């Protein structure tokens, strides 16, 4: 996906460990998804051998940059609002060295949100999990990978 260089792109990781069915998880997340209007969402049952239980979701949310302010402010304003919306403390967001992105990682599960948010990644102008953009095209046939 292509983003404006000024867009604030966020990934929100959610985990509802107490739900037993996909329907319960979707019902719990519907108000949040309706409000945030993510451009993509991945939803899956947590693996039986994993660290998490219940259901997991990954939301990709894009915020246009707020008008004016400093570079940090243009990042922190939408991220702070997103953190508050999912029930996390915006003060826990750690900005990276260049000031273009950062992370809010819930260290203690007791600090979690009603939506099970435990991680917010943000980056200005790109997807935090894929900062180089779309998947790369390779000229090779890939036979060496078989």
Secondary structure as the mmCIF struct_conf table of DSSP 4:
data_model
#
loop_
_struct_conf.conf_type_id
_struct_conf.id
_struct_conf.beg_label_comp_id
_struct_conf.beg_label_asym_id
_struct_conf.beg_label_seq_id
_struct_conf.end_label_comp_id
_struct_conf.end_label_asym_id
_struct_conf.end_label_seq_id
TURN_TY1_P TURN_TY1_P1 UNK A 5 UNK A 6
STRN STRN1 UNK A 8 UNK A 16
TURN_TY1_P TURN_TY1_P2 UNK A 17 UNK A 18
BEND BEND1 UNK A 21 UNK A 21
HELX_RH_AL_P HELX_RH_AL_P1 UNK A 22 UNK A 36
BEND BEND2 UNK A 39 UNK A 39
STRN STRN2 UNK A 40 UNK A 45
HELX_LH_PP_P HELX_LH_PP_P1 UNK A 46 UNK A 47
TURN_TY1_P TURN_TY1_P3 UNK A 48 UNK A 49
BEND BEND3 UNK A 50 UNK A 51
BEND BEND4 UNK A 54 UNK A 54
STRN STRN3 UNK A 55 UNK A 63
HELX_LH_PP_P HELX_LH_PP_P2 UNK A 64 UNK A 66
BEND BEND5 UNK A 67 UNK A 69
HELX_RH_AL_P HELX_RH_AL_P2 UNK A 71 UNK A 86
TURN_TY1_P TURN_TY1_P4 UNK A 87 UNK A 87
HELX_RH_3T_P HELX_RH_3T_P1 UNK A 90 UNK A 92
STRN STRN4 UNK A 94 UNK A 95
TURN_TY1_P TURN_TY1_P5 UNK A 97 UNK A 98
BEND BEND6 UNK A 99 UNK A 100
STRN STRN5 UNK A 101 UNK A 105
BEND BEND7 UNK A 107 UNK A 108
HELX_RH_3T_P HELX_RH_3T_P2 UNK A 109 UNK A 111
TURN_TY1_P TURN_TY1_P6 UNK A 114 UNK A 115
STRN STRN6 UNK A 117 UNK A 124
BEND BEND8 UNK A 125 UNK A 126
STRN STRN7 UNK A 127 UNK A 127
TURN_TY1_P TURN_TY1_P7 UNK A 128 UNK A 129
STRN STRN8 UNK A 130 UNK A 130
TURN_TY1_P TURN_TY1_P8 UNK A 131 UNK A 132
BEND BEND9 UNK A 134 UNK A 134
HELX_LH_PP_P HELX_LH_PP_P3 UNK A 135 UNK A 137
BEND BEND10 UNK A 139 UNK A 140
HELX_RH_3T_P HELX_RH_3T_P3 UNK A 143 UNK A 145
#
